[in-house]
Amino acid sequence: ELPRLNTPPTVVHHARDASKITLEWHRWDPLQGDTGSGPIIQYYVYIRHERENNYSVSGQLYHALCKNNCVFTISDLEP
């Protein structure tokens, strides 16, 4: 089974504006109730414009770079 976080990423409200947004989530850890089988190598962040059906990769973050939480900023957004 693919790894799955038990809680979704959240928006870091003090780190957002019209052109960027920062997401935060806890590292995948089965001891925190996350499911599936590891190991985790990296996380991919996908974005989709509200008028489109397809998602595209905004970036990736390596699991080893996350301490307790992972933080990823999506920039160059259009309001």
C-alpha positions as a Markdown table, in Angstrom:
| # | Residue | x | y | z |
|---|---|---|---|---|
| 1 | Glu | 0.0 | 0.0 | 0.0 |
| 2 | Leu | 1.3 | 3.5 | -0.8 |
| 3 | Pro | 2.2 | 5.7 | 2.1 |
| 4 | Arg | -0.6 | 8.1 | 3.2 |
| 5 | Leu | -0.6 | 11.0 | 5.7 |
| 6 | Asn | -3.4 | 10.8 | 8.3 |
| 7 | Thr | -3.9 | 14.6 | 8.1 |
| 8 | Pro | -3.6 | 16.8 | 5.0 |
| 9 | Pro | -1.1 | 19.7 | 4.7 |
| 10 | Thr | -2.2 | 23.0 | 6.1 |
| 11 | Val | -1.7 | 26.6 | 4.9 |
| 12 | Val | 0.8 | 28.6 | 6.9 |
| 13 | His | -1.3 | 31.8 | 7.2 |
| 14 | His | 1.5 | 34.2 | 8.1 |
| 15 | Ala | 3.4 | 33.1 | 5.0 |
| 16 | Arg | 1.0 | 33.8 | 2.2 |
| 17 | Asp | 0.1 | 36.7 | -0.1 |
| 18 | Ala | -1.3 | 37.1 | -3.6 |
| 19 | Ser | 1.6 | 35.5 | -5.3 |
| 20 | Lys | 2.7 | 32.7 | -2.9 |
| 21 | Ile | 1.5 | 30.3 | -0.4 |
| 22 | Thr | 3.3 | 28.1 | 2.1 |
| 23 | Leu | 2.1 | 24.6 | 3.0 |
| 24 | Glu | 3.2 | 22.6 | 6.1 |
| 25 | Trp | 2.7 | 18.9 | 7.0 |
| 26 | His | 4.2 | 16.4 | 9.4 |
| 27 | Arg | 6.7 | 13.9 | 8.2 |
| 28 | Trp | 5.2 | 10.6 | 7.2 |
| 29 | Asp | 5.5 | 8.4 | 10.3 |
| 30 | Pro | 3.5 | 5.2 | 11.0 |
| 31 | Leu | 3.9 | 5.9 | 14.8 |
| 32 | Gln | 1.7 | 9.0 | 14.2 |
| 33 | Gly | -1.1 | 7.0 | 12.5 |
| 34 | Asp | 0.1 | 7.4 | 8.9 |
| 35 | Thr | -0.7 | 4.4 | 6.8 |
| 36 | Gly | 1.0 | 2.4 | 4.0 |
| 37 | Ser | 4.5 | 1.2 | 3.6 |
| 38 | Gly | 7.7 | 3.2 | 3.5 |
| 39 | Pro | 10.4 | 4.2 | 3.0 |
| 40 | Ile | 9.5 | 7.7 | 1.9 |
| 41 | Ile | 12.1 | 9.3 | -0.4 |
| 42 | Gln | 10.4 | 12.6 | -1.4 |
| 43 | Tyr | 7.1 | 14.4 | -1.5 |
| 44 | Tyr | 5.6 | 15.9 | -4.6 |
| 45 | Val | 3.4 | 19.0 | -4.4 |
| 46 | Tyr | 0.7 | 19.3 | -7.1 |
| 47 | Ile | -1.3 | 22.3 | -8.1 |
| 48 | Arg | -4.4 | 22.9 | -10.2 |
| 49 | His | -6.0 | 26.1 | -11.4 |
| 50 | Glu | -9.7 | 26.2 | -10.3 |
| 51 | Arg | -10.8 | 26.3 | -14.0 |
| 52 | Glu | -8.7 | 23.3 | -15.0 |
| 53 | Asn | -9.1 | 19.6 | -14.5 |
| 54 | Asn | -5.4 | 18.6 | -14.7 |
| 55 | Tyr | -2.9 | 18.9 | -11.9 |
| 56 | Ser | 0.8 | 19.8 | -12.5 |
| 57 | Val | 3.8 | 19.3 | -10.2 |
| 58 | Ser | 4.8 | 22.5 | -8.5 |
| 59 | Gly | 7.8 | 21.0 | -6.9 |
| 60 | Gln | 9.3 | 18.3 | -4.7 |
| 61 | Leu | 10.7 | 18.1 | -1.2 |
| 62 | Tyr | 13.0 | 15.3 | 0.0 |
| 63 | His | 11.8 | 13.5 | 3.1 |
| 64 | Ala | 15.3 | 13.6 | 4.6 |
| 65 | Leu | 15.2 | 17.5 | 4.6 |
| 66 | Cys | 12.1 | 17.5 | 6.8 |
| 67 | Lys | 12.7 | 17.6 | 10.6 |
| 68 | Asn | 9.4 | 17.1 | 12.4 |
| 69 | Asn | 7.4 | 19.0 | 9.7 |
| 70 | Cys | 7.8 | 19.6 | 6.0 |
| 71 | Val | 7.4 | 23.1 | 4.7 |
| 72 | Phe | 7.0 | 24.0 | 1.0 |
| 73 | Thr | 6.3 | 27.4 | -0.6 |
| 74 | Ile | 4.5 | 27.6 | -4.0 |
| 75 | Ser | 5.4 | 30.9 | -5.6 |
| 76 | Asp | 4.5 | 32.8 | -8.8 |
| 77 | Leu | 0.8 | 32.3 | -8.3 |
| 78 | Glu | -1.6 | 34.5 | -10.1 |
| 79 | Pro | -4.6 | 36.0 | -8.2 |
